[in-house]
Amino acid sequence: MKTLSKLLFLAVVSIFVSCKQNPAETPEHKAMVAKHQEMEADHKAMSKEHSDMKDDHQQMVDSHKDIENDSLHLVTEKNHLSLLAKHSELIEAHKEMIEKHAELETKHGSGEISLEQMTAEHESMKTEHDNMKNEHQRISAEHERVTKEDQQMIKEDQEKASETETEK
């Protein structure tokens, strides 16, 4: 009887242990992994756009070399440079957030943190990601406005120069 009780106990314990689901296989974890991949894709796009912004800035600076001490163009360059710095900080903060999110995935997948902890932290990071994405869009729109404004000023400068040449 004692042996039967021990066998029954071992059977119950082994069933309980074997039924415990791998945290990485839960629907919540899989949804978090999918969101992480989306965050990484957004980060890649934001980083590429940042690189394009830096290229635009260099083109702006190069186009201003022929203009003699035009304070409007210098102000535009300064505003654009400020946007680039702000965007660079955003990109770096987003990169750090993605790294923290990857750590969250690892901790939950290994069972180091509970489903409830993972869910709470994940929701917080999703909100942070969405806020950063919105800030990126605001900076991007402002970049576009400044770039168009600068191009319009250059066009006007060229037209003035052309009129001055034909008057001579």
C-alpha positions as CSV (number, residue, x, y, z in Angstrom):
1,M,0.0,0.0,0.0
2,K,2.8,2.4,0.9
3,T,4.5,1.7,-2.5
4,L,1.2,2.2,-4.3
5,S,0.7,5.6,-2.5
6,K,4.3,6.6,-3.5
7,L,3.7,5.6,-7.1
8,L,0.4,7.5,-7.2
9,F,2.0,10.6,-5.7
10,L,4.9,10.4,-8.3
11,A,2.3,10.0,-11.1
12,V,0.4,13.1,-10.0
13,V,3.5,15.2,-9.6
14,S,4.8,14.1,-13.0
15,I,1.5,14.9,-14.6
16,F,1.4,18.3,-13.0
17,V,5.0,19.1,-14.0
18,S,4.5,17.9,-17.6
19,C,1.3,19.9,-18.0
20,K,3.0,23.1,-17.1
21,Q,3.2,25.1,-20.3
22,N,6.4,26.6,-21.6
23,P,6.0,30.4,-21.2
24,A,7.4,30.9,-24.7
25,E,4.6,28.9,-26.2
26,T,1.8,31.0,-24.7
27,P,-0.4,33.1,-27.0
28,E,0.6,36.2,-25.0
29,H,4.3,35.5,-25.5
30,K,3.8,34.9,-29.2
31,A,1.9,38.2,-29.5
32,M,4.7,40.0,-27.7
33,V,7.3,38.5,-30.1
34,A,5.2,39.6,-33.1
35,K,5.0,43.1,-31.7
36,H,8.7,43.1,-31.1
37,Q,9.3,42.3,-34.8
38,E,7.0,45.2,-35.7
39,M,9.0,47.5,-33.4
40,E,12.2,46.4,-35.0
41,A,10.8,47.0,-38.5
42,D,9.6,50.5,-37.4
43,H,13.0,51.2,-35.9
44,K,14.7,50.2,-39.2
45,A,12.4,52.6,-41.1
46,M,13.0,55.4,-38.6
47,S,16.8,54.9,-38.8
48,K,16.7,55.0,-42.6
49,E,14.7,58.1,-42.5
50,H,17.1,59.7,-40.1
51,S,20.0,58.8,-42.4
52,D,18.0,60.5,-45.3
53,M,17.5,63.5,-43.1
54,K,21.2,63.8,-42.5
55,D,21.8,63.6,-46.2
56,D,19.2,66.3,-46.8
57,H,21.0,68.5,-44.2
58,Q,24.3,68.1,-46.0
59,Q,22.7,69.0,-49.3
60,M,21.1,72.1,-47.6
61,V,24.5,73.2,-46.2
62,D,26.1,72.6,-49.6
63,S,23.4,74.6,-51.4
64,H,23.9,77.5,-49.0
65,K,27.7,77.8,-49.7
66,D,27.0,80.0,-52.7
67,I,24.8,82.4,-50.7
68,E,26.6,85.2,-49.0
69,N,25.8,85.4,-45.3
70,D,22.0,85.1,-45.7
71,S,20.7,85.0,-42.2
72,L,17.4,83.3,-43.2
73,H,19.3,80.3,-44.6
74,L,21.5,80.2,-41.5
75,V,18.5,80.1,-39.3
76,T,17.0,77.3,-41.5
77,E,20.2,75.3,-41.2
78,K,20.2,75.8,-37.4
79,N,16.5,74.7,-37.2
80,H,17.2,71.7,-39.3
81,L,20.2,70.8,-37.2
82,S,18.1,71.0,-34.1
83,L,15.6,68.7,-35.6
84,L,18.3,66.2,-36.5
85,A,19.6,66.2,-32.9
86,K,16.1,65.7,-31.5
87,H,15.5,62.9,-34.0
88,S,18.9,61.3,-33.2
89,E,18.0,61.2,-29.5
90,L,14.6,59.7,-30.3
91,I,16.3,57.0,-32.5
92,E,18.7,56.2,-29.6
93,A,15.9,56.0,-27.0
94,H,13.9,53.8,-29.3
95,K,16.9,51.5,-29.8
96,E,17.3,51.2,-26.0
97,M,13.5,50.5,-25.6
98,I,13.7,47.7,-28.2
99,E,16.7,46.2,-26.3
100,K,14.7,46.2,-23.1
101,H,11.8,44.6,-24.9
102,A,14.1,41.8,-26.1
103,E,15.3,41.3,-22.5
104,L,11.6,41.0,-21.5
105,E,11.1,38.3,-24.1
106,T,14.0,36.4,-22.8
107,K,13.1,36.7,-19.2
108,H,9.5,35.6,-19.9
109,G,10.6,32.8,-22.2
110,S,12.9,31.4,-19.5
111,G,10.2,31.6,-16.8
112,E,12.2,34.3,-14.9
113,I,9.2,36.6,-14.8
114,S,5.5,35.8,-14.7
115,L,2.9,36.2,-17.4
116,E,1.4,39.1,-15.4
117,Q,4.8,40.9,-15.1
118,M,5.5,40.4,-18.8
119,T,2.1,41.6,-19.8
120,A,2.3,44.8,-17.7
121,E,5.8,45.6,-18.9
122,H,4.9,44.8,-22.5
123,E,1.9,47.1,-22.5
124,S,4.0,49.9,-21.1
125,M,6.6,49.4,-23.8
126,K,4.0,49.2,-26.5
127,T,2.7,52.6,-25.3
128,E,6.2,54.0,-25.2
129,H,6.8,52.7,-28.7
130,D,3.6,54.3,-30.0
131,N,4.5,57.6,-28.4
132,M,8.0,57.4,-30.0
133,K,6.5,56.6,-33.4
134,N,4.2,59.6,-33.1
135,E,7.1,61.8,-32.1
136,H,9.0,60.5,-35.1
137,Q,6.1,61.4,-37.4
138,R,6.0,64.9,-35.9
139,I,9.7,65.4,-36.4
140,S,9.5,64.0,-39.9
141,A,6.7,66.4,-40.8
142,E,8.7,69.3,-39.4
143,H,11.7,68.2,-41.4
144,E,9.7,68.1,-44.5
145,R,8.3,71.6,-43.8
146,V,11.8,73.1,-43.2
147,T,13.2,71.4,-46.3
148,K,10.5,72.7,-48.5
149,E,10.8,76.2,-47.0
150,D,14.5,76.1,-47.7
151,Q,14.1,74.9,-51.3
152,Q,11.5,77.7,-51.9
153,M,14.0,80.3,-50.5
154,I,16.8,79.0,-52.8
155,K,14.4,79.1,-55.7
156,E,13.6,82.7,-54.9
157,D,17.3,83.5,-54.5
158,Q,18.0,82.0,-57.9
159,E,15.2,84.0,-59.5
160,K,16.5,87.2,-58.0
161,A,20.0,86.5,-59.2
162,S,18.6,85.7,-62.6
163,E,16.7,89.0,-62.7
164,T,19.8,90.9,-61.6
165,E,21.8,89.3,-64.4
166,T,19.3,90.2,-67.1
167,E,19.1,93.8,-65.9
168,K,22.8,94.2,-66.3
